Amino acid sequence: MNRHEFQRMRHELRRRTLTVTQVQPLSPRMTRVEFAGEDLKGFVSPAFDDHIKLFFGDAMRDFTPRRFDASRGTLTIDFALHADGPAMRWVRSAKPGTQLEIGGPRGSIVVPDDFDWYLLVCDETGLPALGRKLEELRAGVPVTGLVSVASAAEEQALQTRAQWNPRWLPREVLGEDVAATLRQALGDFVRPKGEGFVWIAAESSVARAVRDEVVGKYKHPAEWVKAASYWKRGEADSHERLD
Ligand SMILES: Cc1cc2nc3c(=O)[nH]c(=O)nc-3n(C[C@H](O)[C@H](O)[C@H](O)COP(=O)(O)OP(=O)(O)OC[C@H]3O[C@@H](n4cnc5c(N)ncnc54)[C@H](O)[C@@H]3O)c2cc1C
């Protein structure tokens, strides 16, 4: 395979019924739910930013498989809490024994760990994928995170062998204009030498603004940028790839 070549994979699409085994608050606005179940046999999730569909009655929403442990037969999903929606109503009442149907991932885009550095930009909804990426990266590779969070209480201690430089950007202090905050943080970011991969996941207008800045202003090669809208203000169930 060529250097930096992304690998696209398709998976068998199956619906699975899982049972909650544990619900754990990670921070005031992030709840971790662990699931188990026979149906997890054959589950695969090769890419850090894979998504699965969670079914809440007639509604379905996209979430990241934060961790899949095939040997224990468990799947972990982290829910960023916000005001309301089917996912929020479900997670607020979830307890051991609660069941949930999931589907996917339908496909994965695997980014090879052969870049010289990484820049991961997101809000809370991208934090599960970011955490997973950190766990997967090789030892010593420089990775910077620009993470918009509600407050400093949302900062997570993430495990990694990489050289992790987090910049937590609390909206409580820096204000609600997340695009402006991230633009400023991008301006402060000192690029390491070599070729980098940039990943962006946030509210639609924010993800777009950050991608435009990275590709337009900083001339980062577009093929090494992966940007997605993970939610859209005022709109339910929104997902859009921006590349
Ligand atoms: C590929 C992908 C992976 C994702 N992975 C995760 C994940 O692992 N964990 C996670 O928590 N989220 C994740 N998300 C985001 C999640 O799918 C959305 O936040 C989704 O809208 C939540 O559904 P809901 O039922 O809570 O709200 P919805 O019914 O979809 O929306 C109701 C209202 O809430 C607003 N809203 C939605 N999300 C937020 C938010 N985060 N903050 C403030 N307002 C919001 C909407 O604009 C709408 O007005 C992911 C999204 C994508 C596309």
The ligand as a Gaussian input file, in Angstrom:
#p B3LYP/6-31G(d) Opt

LIG

0 1
 C      -20.159000       9.686000      12.730000
 C      -20.748000      10.221000      14.019000
 C      -20.294000       9.732000      15.231000
 C      -20.815000      10.246000      16.431000
 N      -20.355000       9.743000      17.627000
 C      -20.868000      10.234000      18.792000
 C      -20.460000       9.697000      20.052000
 O      -19.693000       8.723000      20.133000
 N      -20.967000      10.261000      21.179000
 C      -21.864000      11.305000      21.121000
 O      -22.274000      11.777000      22.184000
 N      -22.292000      11.801000      19.953000
 C      -21.826000      11.292000      18.806000
 N      -22.273000      11.799000      17.604000
 C      -23.229000      12.910000      17.618000
 C      -24.672000      12.450000      17.805000
 O      -25.043000      11.551000      16.773000
 C      -25.588000      13.677000      17.751000
 O      -25.263000      14.559000      18.790000
 C      -27.062000      13.293000      17.800000
 O      -27.785000      14.380000      17.310000
 C      -27.541000      12.934000      19.187000
 O      -28.887000      12.530000      19.093000
 P      -30.025000      13.045000      20.110000
 O      -31.135000      12.091000      19.997000
 O      -29.380000      13.277000      21.453000
 O      -30.403000      14.478000      19.550000
 P      -31.221000      14.821000      18.175000
 O      -32.623000      14.335000      18.244000
 O      -30.420000      14.378000      16.999000
 O      -31.222000      16.407000      18.223000
 C      -32.109000      17.135000      19.073000
 C      -31.600000      18.569000      19.197000
 O      -30.368000      18.563000      19.914000
 C      -29.351000      19.217000      19.179000
 N      -28.078000      18.510000      19.441000
 C      -27.677000      17.302000      18.960000
 N      -26.468000      16.978000      19.444000
 C      -26.084000      18.013000      20.241000
 C      -24.928000      18.264000      21.013000
 N      -23.905000      17.388000      21.092000
 N      -24.872000      19.415000      21.713000
 C      -25.892000      20.312000      21.678000
 N      -27.006000      20.120000      20.961000
 C      -27.108000      18.983000      20.241000
 C      -29.810000      19.154000      17.723000
 O      -29.287000      20.247000      16.996000
 C      -31.298000      19.214000      17.833000
 O      -31.727000      20.561000      17.913000
 C      -21.779000      11.274000      16.400000
 C      -22.247000      11.750000      15.150000
 C      -21.738000      11.233000      13.983000
 C      -22.268000      11.762000      12.693000

